[in-house]
Amino acid sequence: MTDANRVQRQSGVALWRQIADRIRTSIVEGDYDTTGMVPPETVLADTFGVNRHTIRSALAALGQEGIVRAVQGRGTLIEDRQRISFPISRRTRFTAGIGAQASDLEGLLLASGVEPARAEIATALQISVKTDVLRIETVRKADRRPVSVSTSWFPLPRFAGIDEAYGKTGSITEAFAICGLMDYVRQNTEISATHADAGDASLLKLSPGAIALVTKASNVDLEGRPVQYSITRFPADRVQLTVSSG
């Protein structure tokens, strides 16, 4: 077993989760494309230095995500699923970004409410800490599969009612238009990756320990005034983020 394959036994992350992450990454990177199958359990157990029960737990989790499927007499088949490419640019838009990659796009409002801005949000929106902002929670789907979960904050009173507008349209761009903002641009985007928490895993239909890509982004109007700060989580096995200068 090489150091690259070694799992951390005292990391606080279950071994099967670590192994599921490694296998998921290998699938995404095309390591198994020549066979279309995950290596046999005995090979994986030897590769990671664990028993077959741990490997079965990892494969079961990936099966729940729909990444692999056990086939009697053959082994573990990798499902033929390409990731959606989501561009991040000066004019990032969900519908335009997904484009022809999906035939059915949907945006759902999960919850909304007014709350005092904590420091991170206040800085992004250039307002004072504890100033009231409107928060909305949304999930977006492509061909009925969830591809992102977002939490967004908007300055008040300028965007009072944008939650209702989003609930009707399923689109941030259209909701902005209803509130009188006809155009806006991306000011900055910060990208990271983490294990999806229980809430996001449920909404994105992921198994425990699955990886989510996270963006923290600020949008501004054409005069440079902040209009939105959002934290969005994408399932790493379904979505790849592409940064463009356009």
C-alpha positions as CSV (number, residue, x, y, z in Angstrom):
1,M,0.0,0.0,0.0
2,T,1.5,3.4,-1.0
3,D,1.3,6.5,1.1
4,A,-1.1,8.0,-1.4
5,N,-3.6,5.2,-0.7
6,R,-3.1,5.2,3.1
7,V,-6.2,6.0,5.2
8,Q,-6.0,8.0,8.4
9,R,-7.1,5.7,11.2
10,Q,-7.2,8.4,13.9
11,S,-8.5,11.3,11.8
12,G,-12.0,11.4,13.2
13,V,-13.4,10.4,9.8
14,A,-14.6,6.8,9.5
15,L,-12.4,4.6,7.3
16,W,-15.3,3.7,4.9
17,R,-16.0,7.4,4.4
18,Q,-12.3,8.1,3.5
19,I,-12.3,5.2,1.1
20,A,-15.6,6.2,-0.5
21,D,-14.1,9.7,-1.1
22,R,-11.0,8.1,-2.7
23,I,-13.1,5.8,-4.9
24,R,-15.4,8.7,-5.9
25,T,-12.4,10.9,-6.8
26,S,-10.9,8.0,-8.9
27,I,-14.2,7.6,-10.7
28,V,-14.4,11.4,-11.5
29,E,-10.8,11.4,-12.7
30,G,-11.4,8.5,-15.0
31,D,-9.1,6.0,-13.3
32,Y,-11.4,3.1,-14.0
33,D,-12.6,4.1,-17.5
34,T,-10.9,1.2,-19.2
35,T,-13.2,-1.3,-17.5
36,G,-16.1,0.7,-16.4
37,M,-16.0,-1.2,-13.1
38,V,-14.7,-0.5,-9.6
39,P,-11.8,-2.9,-8.8
40,P,-12.9,-6.1,-6.9
41,E,-13.4,-5.8,-3.1
42,T,-10.2,-7.9,-2.5
43,V,-8.1,-5.5,-4.6
44,L,-9.6,-2.5,-2.9
45,A,-9.1,-4.0,0.6
46,D,-5.4,-4.7,-0.2
47,T,-5.0,-1.2,-1.8
48,F,-6.3,0.6,1.3
49,G,-5.2,-1.8,3.9
50,V,-8.6,-2.5,5.4
51,N,-11.0,-5.5,5.6
52,R,-13.7,-6.3,3.0
53,H,-16.5,-5.2,5.3
54,T,-15.1,-1.6,5.3
55,I,-14.9,-1.7,1.5
56,R,-18.5,-2.9,1.3
57,S,-19.6,0.0,3.5
58,A,-17.8,2.4,1.2
59,L,-19.4,0.9,-1.9
60,A,-22.8,0.8,-0.3
61,A,-22.6,4.6,0.3
62,L,-21.5,5.2,-3.3
63,G,-24.4,3.0,-4.4
64,Q,-26.8,5.2,-2.4
65,E,-25.5,8.2,-4.2
66,G,-26.1,6.5,-7.5
67,I,-22.4,6.5,-8.5
68,V,-22.0,2.8,-8.6
69,R,-24.3,-0.3,-8.9
70,A,-23.6,-3.8,-7.8
71,V,-24.2,-6.3,-10.6
72,Q,-24.6,-10.0,-9.7
73,G,-21.7,-12.1,-11.0
74,R,-19.8,-9.1,-12.4
75,G,-18.9,-6.8,-9.6
76,T,-19.5,-3.1,-9.1
77,L,-20.5,-1.1,-12.2
78,I,-19.8,2.6,-12.5
79,E,-22.9,4.4,-13.6
80,D,-22.5,6.3,-16.8
81,R,-23.0,9.8,-15.5
82,Q,-21.2,12.9,-16.7
83,R,-20.8,15.9,-14.4
84,I,-22.5,19.2,-15.3
85,S,-20.1,22.0,-16.0
86,F,-21.1,25.2,-14.3
87,P,-19.3,28.3,-15.4
88,I,-18.4,31.0,-12.9
89,S,-17.8,34.4,-14.6
90,R,-18.6,38.1,-14.4
91,R,-22.2,37.2,-15.4
92,T,-22.9,34.0,-13.6
93,R,-26.4,32.8,-14.2
94,F,-27.8,29.3,-13.3
95,T,-30.1,28.8,-16.3
96,A,-27.6,30.1,-18.9
97,G,-24.7,28.3,-17.2
98,I,-26.4,24.9,-17.4
99,G,-27.6,25.6,-20.9
100,A,-28.2,22.5,-23.0
101,Q,-26.7,20.2,-20.4
102,A,-30.2,19.6,-19.0
103,S,-33.6,19.8,-20.4
104,D,-35.5,20.5,-17.2
105,L,-34.3,23.2,-14.8
106,E,-36.0,24.0,-11.5
107,G,-35.4,26.4,-8.6
108,L,-37.3,25.8,-5.3
109,L,-37.6,28.2,-2.4
110,L,-37.1,26.2,0.8
111,A,-37.3,28.9,3.5
112,S,-36.8,32.7,4.0
113,G,-36.7,35.2,6.8
114,V,-35.4,38.5,8.0
115,E,-32.3,38.3,10.3
116,P,-29.5,40.6,11.6
117,A,-26.4,40.4,9.5
118,R,-23.4,38.7,11.1
119,A,-19.9,40.1,10.4
120,E,-19.3,38.0,7.3
121,I,-22.5,39.0,5.6
122,A,-22.3,42.6,6.7
123,T,-18.8,42.9,5.1
124,A,-20.0,41.4,1.9
125,L,-23.0,43.6,1.6
126,Q,-21.1,46.7,2.9
127,I,-23.6,47.3,5.8
128,S,-23.3,47.5,9.5
129,V,-23.3,44.3,11.6
130,K,-26.8,43.4,12.9
131,T,-28.5,45.4,10.1
132,D,-31.5,43.5,9.0
133,V,-31.1,41.4,5.8
134,L,-33.4,39.0,4.0
135,R,-32.1,35.4,3.9
136,I,-33.5,32.8,1.4
137,E,-32.7,29.1,1.2
138,T,-33.0,27.5,-2.2
139,V,-32.3,24.2,-4.0
140,R,-31.8,24.0,-7.8
141,K,-32.4,20.9,-9.9
142,A,-31.4,19.8,-13.4
143,D,-33.5,17.0,-14.9
144,R,-35.0,16.5,-11.4
145,R,-31.7,15.9,-9.8
146,P,-30.5,18.4,-7.1
147,V,-27.3,20.2,-8.3
148,S,-27.0,23.0,-5.7
149,V,-28.3,24.2,-2.4
150,S,-27.8,27.9,-1.6
151,T,-28.2,30.4,1.2
152,S,-28.4,34.0,0.0
153,W,-28.7,37.3,1.8
154,F,-30.1,40.5,0.3
155,P,-30.0,44.1,1.7
156,L,-33.2,45.6,3.0
157,P,-35.4,47.5,2.2
158,R,-34.2,47.4,-1.4
159,F,-35.0,43.7,-1.9
160,A,-38.0,43.2,0.3
161,G,-40.2,40.6,-1.3
162,I,-37.4,38.9,-3.3
163,D,-38.2,35.7,-1.6
164,E,-41.8,35.7,-2.9
165,A,-40.5,36.6,-6.3
166,Y,-38.1,33.7,-6.3
167,G,-40.8,31.4,-5.1
168,K,-42.9,32.3,-8.2
169,T,-40.1,32.3,-10.8
170,G,-37.5,29.9,-9.5
171,S,-34.8,32.3,-10.8
172,I,-32.7,34.9,-8.9
173,T,-32.3,36.9,-12.1
174,E,-36.1,37.1,-12.7
175,A,-36.6,37.8,-9.0
176,F,-34.2,40.7,-9.2
177,A,-36.1,42.0,-12.2
178,I,-39.4,41.9,-10.3
179,C,-37.6,44.0,-7.6
180,G,-36.4,46.5,-10.1
181,L,-32.9,45.3,-10.7
182,M,-32.4,44.5,-14.4
183,D,-28.8,43.6,-14.4
184,Y,-26.0,42.6,-12.0
185,V,-22.5,41.1,-12.1
186,R,-20.3,38.8,-10.0
187,Q,-17.9,40.8,-7.9
188,N,-15.9,37.8,-6.5
189,T,-16.2,34.1,-5.9
190,E,-14.3,31.9,-3.3
191,I,-14.3,28.2,-4.0
192,S,-13.5,25.4,-1.5
193,A,-14.5,21.8,-0.8
194,T,-15.8,20.0,2.3
195,H,-17.8,17.0,3.5
196,A,-21.5,17.8,3.1
197,D,-23.3,18.2,6.4
198,A,-26.4,16.2,7.2
199,G,-28.8,18.8,6.0
200,D,-27.1,19.4,2.6
201,A,-26.6,15.6,2.1
202,S,-30.3,15.1,2.5
203,L,-31.2,17.9,0.1
204,L,-28.6,16.9,-2.4
205,K,-29.4,13.2,-2.0
206,L,-25.9,12.3,-1.0
207,S,-24.6,9.7,1.3
208,P,-22.9,10.7,4.6
209,G,-19.4,12.0,4.0
210,A,-19.9,12.9,0.4
211,I,-17.9,15.9,-0.9
212,A,-19.5,19.2,-1.7
213,L,-17.9,22.1,-3.6
214,V,-18.7,25.4,-1.9
215,T,-18.8,28.8,-3.4
216,K,-19.0,32.1,-1.4
217,A,-20.0,34.8,-3.9
218,S,-20.9,38.5,-4.0
219,N,-23.0,40.1,-6.7
220,V,-23.2,43.9,-7.3
221,D,-25.3,46.2,-9.5
222,L,-23.8,48.1,-12.4
223,E,-22.9,50.9,-10.0
224,G,-21.0,48.6,-7.8
225,R,-23.5,48.4,-4.9
226,P,-23.7,44.9,-3.3
227,V,-27.0,43.2,-4.0
228,Q,-26.5,39.6,-2.9
229,Y,-24.1,37.4,-0.9
230,S,-24.5,33.7,-1.2
231,I,-23.0,30.4,0.0
232,T,-23.8,27.6,-2.5
233,R,-23.0,23.9,-2.1
234,F,-22.7,21.6,-5.2
235,P,-22.3,17.8,-5.2
236,A,-18.8,17.2,-6.4
237,D,-19.7,14.1,-8.3
238,R,-22.4,15.8,-10.3
239,V,-21.0,19.3,-10.9
240,Q,-17.7,20.8,-11.9
241,L,-17.0,24.5,-11.6
242,T,-15.3,26.3,-14.4
243,V,-13.9,29.8,-13.8
244,S,-14.0,32.1,-16.8
245,S,-12.8,35.8,-17.1
246,G,-15.8,36.6,-19.4
